[in-house]
Amino acid sequence: MRIDADCHISSRAERPGIGVDEMLRQLDAVGVDRAVCWPMVSYTREIAGDNRAIYEGAKAHPDRIVPFGGVNPKLGLAEAQDELKRCIQEYGVKGIKLNGARDGYYIDDPQLSLPLIDTIAEAGIALAFHCGANDFEATHPYRIAKISEMYPDLPIMVVHMGGSGMPSLHDAVIDLAVKYATWYLIDSEADYRKVLQAVDVLGAHRLCYGSDTPFCPMRYEWALRNVIYADLDDEAREQVFGGNMARMLGL
């Protein structure tokens, strides 16, 4: 099973956002079976509509769309908790993505973030974090490590593995991932040399392919990762290109 572990769905027509139909078309074009989908980066702060669109897409295409939700505590913690509970209880999401870089909060903030993580951990679903130097402090991997200390059984997807922005945080992510076995590194926007370093240090069972569609062209990212992982054996490539994500999410 081939799974793209980093895709964004938009409920609005504005480019570069895409909806479920276009997502399926792009998946078919590269021969990928499923996409982990979370809300588009929403500069208008309208996340609820994207969550609903992802739910409806997964309901219509349960074998193609893997639904994740997104919430923004800067809109108000009570509102974020309500949306989070809707995503879990009504939409049946496989996980939640928190993006402190986009929304302007520290991902380990005890007032804004940790109450949401409590709910996510209690639900037994996965948690994804944007992690990159485009917001060096708010999304730093040591903050993810603090969260793993508090929630040691919580599976965490480290999206971009520190590679969004320059200088990168790849080395810190890889170093900390040695200690935290619940971390899965998503390779979208990551430097290919650091991706291969992560495979060498952690093993192929800790890396997951992601395209960051539509911010990066899916066909380009799929072709690029096939080159990067060309020297892995068949079993390792199967793990990176979907097996690890399927195992983590119970697909």
N, C-alpha and C positions, 0 to 999 in steps of 0.2 A: 504493500500500500504506500503510495507516494502522497506526502502531506506537506503543504506549504504552511509553515508555522508563523507567518507574519503577513496578514492581509487586512485591509481596511475596507469597510463598507460604508457608503454614505446614503442617507435618505433624501439627499438634495441633489439637484441636477448640476450644480456648479462644478466645473473642472478644477482640480484634477480628480475629484471624487467619482467613484463608480458604484453602481448598484449590483445586485445579485446576478442579474442576467449577464452583464459584462464580465463579472468575476468568473462565472461558469464558462463563458466563451474563451477567456484567457487560459483557464485551467485546461480546457480541452485542447487548446492549440499547442500546449507543451506536454500534454500527456500526464498531468498530475491529477490524482484522484480527489483530494480533499483540500480545503483551505481553512485554517484557523482564522476566524474573522472577528475583529473588534471594531469599535467606532472609528470613523475617520477623525483625523486631527481637526477639531471643530473650533475654528477661530471665532465663531458666533456663540460658542459654549452650548450649543444645542446637541446634547448627547442622547437624550431619551429617544428621539426619533431614529437615530442610528441603531440603538439597542433594539427597538421595535422592528426595524428593517432586517436586522440580522436574525432575530427570532423567526420572522415570517419566512426568510430565506431558508433557514434550517428546517422549518416545518415542511416547506414545500420540497426541499432537497436534503433529506436527512443523511443521505449517503455522500454528500458533497460539501456541505457547509457545516463546520464545527463552530458552534456559537460561543463566543466570549462576550461579556458585557464590559462596559466602562462607566465609571462615575467620577464626578468632579466635586470634591468636598469644599472647594472654594465657592461653590454656588450656595453653600449652606450644608452643614453636616446632616441635619434632619432630612433635607431633600435628597442628599446623596444616599443616606441609609434607606430611604423609601425606594429609590430607584434600584439600589443594590438588592433589596429583598424581592422586588419585582423580577429582576434578572434571574435570581436564584429560584424563587418559588413558582413563578408563572412561566418564565422563559426557559428554565431548565438549562442554563448555561454550564459549560464545562469549566469555566474559569472567569476571572475578572482581570482586566488590565488597569493599572494605575499609572498615570503619566504626570509626575511632578514637574517635569521640564515644561510641558505644555501649559499646565494649569497653575503653576507657580506656588508649590508647597514642597516641603521636605517630606520625602516618602516615609520617614520614620517619625513624623510629627505626632506627638502623643495626643493632641486634640483633634487633628484633622484626619490623619491616616490610620493610626492604630485602632481606633474604634471600628473602622471599616474592615481592617485585616482580621480583627476578632470575629466578625461575622463570616468572612470568607473561610477562615480556618474552621469554624464551627460547622460550616456547610460541607466541608470535606472536598472542596474543589481547588483548582490550581490558581496561582497568583502570578501575573506577568507584570514586570516592571520595564519601562523604558530606562535604559542605562547608557548614558553618553555624556561627553564633555560639552555638549551644547547647553547643559546646565550642570556644571561640574559639581557643585555642592549639593543641590537638591536631590540628585539621582546617583550620587557616588556609590560605588559597590560596597564600601564599608557600611553604608546605611542598610543595604540589603543584608549584609552579614549580621548586623544588629537584629534585624527582623528574624533571621534564621535562628539566632540564639533564643529569641522569645517564642518562636513557633518551629521547633526542630523537625516536625513531621510535615510541614507545609511544602508541597512542591512549588518551586519558583522558576519561572522562565525569565532569564536575563536577556532581554531583547536588545539586539545590536552588540551584545557582549562588551559594552563600553566603547563601541566604535562610532557612535553618532557624534560628530564634531571632532575638532583637533585642539590640542594633542589628545590622542585616544587614551582610554582607560583599560585597554585590553589586558595589560600585564597584571594590573590589580585584580581584575575579574578572574583571570586564570589562577593566580595565586590563591585567592580566597575560595574558588571552586574546588580546589584540592581538599579543603576542610569540610565544605558543605556539599555533601553528596546529593542533596535534594535540589541542587541547582541544575537547570538545563540551559545551555548556552545557545541562543538563537543567532545564527550567523549573518543575518541581514545587516548590510552596511559595514560589515567587519572587514578589516584588511586581510587579504588571503594568507599572508605570512603568519598572522596571528591565529587565523583559523586552523592552519596546519600545526602551529605550536600547541594549540589547545587540544587537538587530536593526539599529539604526541604525549602531552602531559596527563591528560584526563582520560583518554580513550574515546573511540568513536561513539560509544554508548552515551556520551554526555553532550553531544552536539546535535543540533537540529537545523535543517535547511529552512530559510525564510526569505521571501523576496522583498518585503515591504511594499507590495503593490497597494495603491497605484503610484506611490512616490518614486519607485524604481520600476522600470518596465519588466514585467514578469518573464518575458521570453529571454531578455538579456540576463537576468539574474539566474534563471534556470540553466542557461548555457554556461555561464561563468562558473557556477558551482559544480557543474559536471566536469569542467576542466580542473578545478581545484581539487576535487576528490578523486580524480582519475586513477591515482596510484593506490587507492584503498582497495582491499579485496571486496568481493561481491557482498559478503555479509556485512562488512562495515558500511559500505555505501547504502545498503538497504536500511541500516539503522539510522544513518544521518538523514536520508531522504524520506523518512516517514515512520520507521519502526520505533524509534525512541519516543516520538510524540504519541503514537498509538498506544504504546505501553504506559506512558505517564497518564494519559487521559482515559485509559480503559476502552479504547475504540475497537 
